[in-house]
Amino acid sequence: MPHPSFVSLRAVKRDPATTQFFVVMEFVESCNLRECLTIRTKIDPPEALRLLGDAASGLVHAYSSGISHRD
């Protein structure tokens, strides 16, 4: 079951020249937290709690699905 914090995978392929695997993922136009804070300088506590809750929910979903998050 998809989770709103996850992007979808489009393909997993292997480069024939290098034999390395690569992943093609859905593109989501957005900014990361550092970039958003550069623009906005601060986040109000209710929004910060929502962002933390969203991140925690995604990590719980990944863990319960047997997925390891490495970033």
C-alpha positions as CSV (number, residue, x, y, z in Angstrom):
1,M,0.0,0.0,0.0
2,P,1.5,3.4,-1.0
3,H,2.3,6.0,1.7
4,P,2.0,9.8,1.1
5,S,5.6,10.2,2.2
6,F,7.0,7.8,-0.5
7,V,7.7,8.4,-4.1
8,S,6.8,5.6,-6.5
9,L,9.5,3.6,-8.4
10,R,9.3,3.8,-12.1
11,A,12.0,1.3,-12.9
12,V,15.0,-0.5,-11.6
13,K,17.6,-1.1,-14.3
14,R,21.2,-2.2,-14.8
15,D,23.6,-0.1,-16.9
16,P,25.1,-2.6,-19.4
17,A,28.3,-0.6,-19.7
18,T,29.1,-0.4,-16.0
19,T,26.8,-3.2,-14.7
20,Q,25.7,-0.8,-11.9
21,F,22.0,-0.8,-10.9
22,F,20.0,2.4,-10.9
23,V,16.5,3.4,-9.8
24,V,14.1,5.7,-11.7
25,M,11.7,7.4,-9.3
26,E,8.8,9.7,-9.5
27,F,9.8,13.4,-9.6
28,V,8.3,15.6,-6.9
29,E,9.0,19.3,-7.2
30,S,9.7,20.7,-3.7
31,C,12.4,21.9,-1.4
32,N,14.2,20.1,1.3
33,L,14.0,21.4,4.9
34,R,17.3,23.4,4.6
35,E,16.2,25.1,1.5
36,C,12.7,25.9,2.9
37,L,14.3,27.4,6.1
38,T,16.6,29.6,3.9
39,I,13.5,31.1,2.3
40,R,11.2,31.2,5.3
41,T,13.8,31.5,8.1
42,K,11.5,29.7,10.6
43,I,8.6,27.3,10.9
44,D,5.8,27.8,13.3
45,P,5.5,25.1,16.0
46,P,2.3,23.5,14.7
47,E,3.7,23.1,11.2
48,A,7.0,21.8,12.6
49,L,5.1,19.2,14.6
50,R,3.1,18.2,11.5
51,L,6.4,17.8,9.5
52,L,7.9,15.7,12.2
53,G,4.8,13.6,12.4
54,D,4.8,13.1,8.6
55,A,8.4,12.1,8.6
56,A,7.9,9.7,11.6
57,S,4.9,8.2,9.9
58,G,6.9,7.5,6.7
59,L,9.7,5.9,8.7
60,V,7.3,3.7,10.7
61,H,5.6,2.6,7.4
62,A,9.0,1.8,5.8
63,Y,10.2,-0.1,8.9
64,S,7.0,-2.1,9.1
65,S,7.3,-2.9,5.4
66,G,10.9,-4.2,5.8
67,I,12.4,-1.2,4.1
68,S,15.6,0.4,5.4
69,H,16.0,4.2,5.1
70,R,19.6,5.2,4.5
71,D,19.6,9.0,4.1
